[in-house]
């Protein structure tokens, strides 16, 4: 049965182009369109689509407010379209926090210049998120009336956590795998976390549970465009008690500091605790790539690394995790029930590389226990 898609955008041109692009896939059916957020919410309730594509700037009701209403009334996977700017990144992160699953840049030039590649990427995203756990999510704790641009908590406050969308815990979904035992304490020289689709919210939930005096350095690898990683690091830094920043070449690893790999580039670490930022290699699908960072950590720190693979499409991280396991390091994977997309953690589990499998809401607590 074709994936039913609802297109919500105030641009008539963009609605038409999306319909044309999606119509080329026989396994996708555009069941409706809407020109503003309020109409989008009504159409979502009436048509019950499998996936919704959502613009941000629209009359009557903006996209973030519409996502909040949809997640409360009829949880549905939402793919946001955003501009590749710092403001576009902030808005997209707000949308993900409200419950959207993934995002794509709204780039008219790419649509005109590379229609085939745009169609392939868009249709792949639609099919993947149609199978995501978001449809089964309980309503997020953020009230729909909350303003889309609500300011984050000041960095000086560094709260333990803040309300966030459901991790995707399912109703009628596959049962959670048997819980892994609590971790054993060990002196880790590095905690490395890799993720993709669903990762911004997942990282927020994990990192906000860590204490300010967390004793190990952290590196974060999130599949994300170059324009987004700085804004994402700033957001995490305001929400967490640990410090978070976008990594720069020459940065030093230190306890209580999480360094986020910059989009479009690769991040490696060495045994002296120095971070190296390298140009994105066109031969690699992911920039940044989890395998690259994990592999460098295995070489630099042998058995003193704790790696965590969170929600995401594909299998990035599996080969890096294999290298870490070969030198005696620990690898954890997020469980299926709490993933938005059970791809990257599934690759770890199927390759028998996971020392432990934990639900999203347990990972931060277990990290604090393991590294204390």
Secondary structure, 3 states (H helix, E strand, C coil): CCEEEEEECCCHHHHHHHHHHHHCCCCEEEEEEECCHHHHHHHHHHHCCCEEEECCCCCCCCHHHHHHHHHHHCCCEEEEEECCCHHHHHHHHHHHHHCCCEEEECCHHHHHHCHHHHHHHHHHHHHHHHCCHHHHCCCCCCCCCCCCCCCCCCCCCCCCCCCCCCCCCCCCCCCCCCCCCCCCCCCCCEEEEEECCCHHHHHHHHHCCCCCCCCCCEEEEECCCHHHHHHHHHHHHHHCCCEEEECCCCCECCCCEEEECCCCEEEEECCCCEEEEEECCCCCCCCCCHHHHHHHHHHHHCCCEEEEECCECCCCCHHHHHHHHHCCCEEEEECHHHCCCECHHHHHHHCCCCCEEECHHHHHHHHHHHHC
